Amino acid sequence: MTLTFTCLAGILCCLSVSGAAMWADALSVEGVHVVPHQQSQETRYRQKTDFSLGARVELFLRNTSEDTLVLPVSLDIRLRGRTPSELLESDDWAWHDLPSAWGDETLRLPPGALTVWNWNGKRANWGANSSVDLTIGLPDSATPQRFEVAIANPSVWLASVTFLGSEADPFPDSLVFHVANEMAEPVRVEACRLWLPADNQS
């Protein structure tokens, strides 16, 4: 099997692993990258361990409109009817990187540009082989946009990527990929594409 990996300005994604494009008025879900949690059952734990494992999910959204979308931190985002803050408080998630976690930083998303939203689900109901009903209430929009996001169980995924450089230069010049392969056949990495911002301010 041959894979082509895609990176977005230092944020890892693997659009070919899981998720298909789903279109809406202004935003579309372009890809879903799932990293299932792993936990050894051979290890001896001090306390009783919950082996109901979740997953880290990266959601790739594209502005399909002809205008720049303004995404404030107050953006009304609900997953299965709950806000990211509520999912943290209920202990369903360990952390997230959705707009409400961005402090006072409003995102201006130009036409055609991508943004990546992340969350880390703790247990199986937020793990692989599940799905999420996502609603996004964009400013000045009468009705929220709704997506059904499949969190498929991948057979091959990018567990991590490390950006390396020299001590004298703050900018990285190489990448190290950790590819997890649970298939019976080997995987050959064919290419890596970097998606860079239009300028350093975006």
C-alpha angles and dihedrals in degrees: 000000000000123000132195114205125208126203128192112210094308097325112111122232136165107196094177094058099072142341132052129228114276118189131216136161101286107351130048130191103236099178148345123219115197125193108186116215115250126208128172116234089196093067118094111232128204092226134030106284128220107223092187094116127202129194143235109246128198115195118199114208126185129199102235095176127094092241135070110263117222110213110187125192087251091063109141104241122168130180114194086349096304133102122240089252091054091050090053092048092049090052092240090121131040093203143331141203102211124133095276088063094055097086110219094337112124113198119224106199113197121215110287094012125131131226126189124218120193137193134172113218116204104206142031095273086066094036137088119316093034134101138220131217103217124191124185120192104204118200113267091013117127095210131025121251114246129207133178104216118197115213097203123191105249124217091200125026143159105253093185145340125210121203112213134192142154125283091245096052123057092201118086119237102183142037133217115202126203105202118190113208121187095168125107091239130063122259124225118205108222106176146353122211122197119212107204130190120256088244138356092261094062 
